[in-house]
Amino acid sequence: MIRNLTPLLLFPALAWGLYACSTSNGKDAAQVTKGQPVSVDSIRLTPGQLSSANVSLVGFESRALKPIIHANGIVTLLPDSKAEVSSHIEGKIEQIYVREGQSVRAGQPLARISSFQLLELQNDYAAAHSEVEFLEAEYNRQDELRKSNIGVLADFQSVDAKLKAALARERALKSKLDLIGIPTEKLIRTKDVRMTATLVVRSPIDGFIYKFHEHIGSLVQPQTLLAEVINPNKVQADVFIYEKDADYIQEGQAAELTFLNRSIPPVTGKVAYISRSIDDENRAITLHVTFQRPKTSELLLADMSVQARLVGTSHRSSPNTLPRTAILDDGEAKFIFLTSRWQTDTIPFRKQKVEIVNQGEDYVEVKPVGRIPAGVKIATNNILALEAERKKLE
């Protein structure tokens, strides 16, 4: 009976041994070390495979980098692209000609104001002009008497002083009327003097009505803010950098601007001015970057977010630099493929996580996450081919 059971006991053991051998043979090509478990972060490739995939090997180098500086910022209006409109005189709003968001041209009427003070100002100017005409005639008469040694010098000097004072008053009143846009020609006629009780407030610049603060019937003072007009075509970007990057930026250098969360195409601007102080709120230095508004139907408004890319104007000495083509970015972290046995027939590569410390245009300085042996070589160029081979082992 025991003799008959022996073949039955040996068959399962034999089958298990064959299965184990077949499994082991199927994974030998992917193992880093024979007889050890396979690592999904390691692959083996021959020099011929690397050459056909256009992958080359480089080592860490110390080199001077022109740093690439990425900074955030916002779109701001230029000082001459925003205007606050007031009446410059006391009165009451009779009519409003525009609405918020409406496009306006320089000189376009915004509102009409009636004002008793305006009538008084015109009357004062007309009286001052008449006084000047009278005193000019009296001055000429006294001057003729003085030249003929008939007149009294004191009378001539008195008229001269009164004329100068009257001229100053007339010019001041004329300037006030010119400031609010009231012509003075009709006020100095001998007959048919015409005065107006209403003032039309006009836009000082081209742009859009951002805000209209008053309504019909509102009583306004000279300092009352009636409306705000902005011109969105005159904008700049305020970009914020930190102290460590200040030595690599200078006025006049180019800055590439990307508009975040918008479909507006990137533009290249110029660093027009660098703030000479550090902002207390964000501890950053402000760069004022001017640029031409892109030709697009998309709205470009103040306070929109931008991201700037600037190439440093001076070099920064950096150890452990690699070509950008040696860095694999999977969207979450940065990696390299390194090997310490690049002279063998089958070259083992290990995927190593790294951090980017400094960036140049073509090279970056990296810091490996974890220890790596000295004298290693790193794959560069078509490293996506290595990543594709590695994923086959997952």
C-alpha positions, 0 to 999 in steps of 0.5 A: 500500500505504501509503495502505491502511494509513493508516485502520487506524493512525488507528482505534486512536488515535481509539478511545483518544481517545474512551475518555479523554474519556468517562473524564474527563467521568465524574469531573469532578463529583468533582474538587476542581480541574479537570484534577487527580487526584481526592482521596478525602478531598475532596468538593463539595456545594452550599449546598442539599445542606448545608441538606437534610442539616441540616449547618451551618458553624462556625469555631474559637472560644476558650471556657471548657470544663468539662472531662470527666474520664475515669478508671479505678478499681477496686471496693473494700470499705468498711471496715465491710463486711469482718470478720476473725474470731478466737476471742479465746481459746486453744483447739482447733476442734471443729466448723465450721458454714460453708463458703467462699462461704456466706451468713451473717447477723450472729450466725450460728455459724461454729465451736465451740472447746473451751478449758481457758483458758475454764474458768479464766477463768470460775472466776476470775470466779466467785471474784472475784465471791464476793470482792466480795460478802464485801468488800462485807459487811465494808465495810458492817460496818466503816462501821457501826463507824466511825460508832459510833466503835467501829471502827479507821479503819485497818481501814475504809480497808484494807477500802475499798481491797481492795473497790475492787481486787476490783470492778476485777478482777471487772469486767475478768473480766466484760468478757472473758467478754462479749467472747467471748460467755459469759454471766455470770449462771450463774456467780454463783449460790449453788448450781448454778454452770454453766460451759462448756468450749466457745465458739461463734464467731459472724459479726460482720456480714452477708455471705459467708464469703470465706475460712476459714483453719483446720480441725477439730483446729487449735489456735488462739491469741487472735490466730489469724485463723479466717475472713474475712467480706465484705459485697459490698453495701457497696462503693465505687469508688477512682478514680485521677486525675492532678494536672492534673485535681485542681483540677476535682474536689471532694468531693460532686460526681457521678461516673458509673461504668461496669463494664468487661467486665460487663453491670452497668448504669452507676450514678451515685455521689458523690465522698465523699472525696479522698485528700490524698496522691499514690499512690507506685505510679501517681502518681495521686490517689485519689477514693473514690466511694460508690454504691448497688449496682445491682439486678442478678443479676450479681456485684459483687465487690471489685477489679472494674475501673470507668471513671468520667466526671466533669464538672469543677466549674470552667472551663478556658480552651481555644482552637480549640474545636468542637461535639462534633457536628463531630467524626467518630470512625471508631473509630481516629481523630478527623476534621473536614470543613473548607473555606476557600471556603464562599461559593461555589456549590459548596463543597469540603470536605476531611477533616482528622485532629485530636486531642482536647486537652480535652473539655467537655460540649458542646464539645471543644478540638482540635489539627489533625494538620498545617497548615490555613489560617486562617479556615476553616469546619468542618461540624457536625451531620450530618457522617455524611452528608458521610462517606457522600458521601465514601465514594462516591468511594473 
